[in-house]
Amino acid sequence: MHVEKGLGCGLLNRNSRTLSLTEPGRVYFERCKTVLDDLEETELELGSLNRAPRGTLRISCPGWAPDNGSQTTSPNTGAAIPRSSSMSRSKTAW
């Protein structure tokens, strides 16, 4: 009711059994929903910009595999191992 007072119009039809939106209430709801959806999308987008790989990447490979410090797991696959200050790497031979 505080919002309704501030806007100067009723947003809800109220009675003892039901509650429904008025036309201004429907418009207000749709606009607020759009704003909140945009805000959530923006927060997700900004959150993904700050994500960097972190933790330990463990690779298990045959003992005969070369350990030449390259940035790929294998010359054949070319799968890059991310290098980051917050990521460590460990190789286990089997």
Number of C-alpha atoms within 10 A of each C-alpha: 10 7 10 13 10 8 11 9 13 16 21 17 12 12 8 5 5 8 10 12 15 15 13 15 17 14 13 13 14 12 12 12 12 11 12 12 12 12 12 12 12 12 11 11 11 11 10 10 8 8 8 12 14 13 12 11 13 11 11 10 13 9 11 8 11 11 9 7 7 11 13 14 17 12 9 7 8 10 11 11 12 15 12 12 10 10 13 14 13 9 12 10 10 9
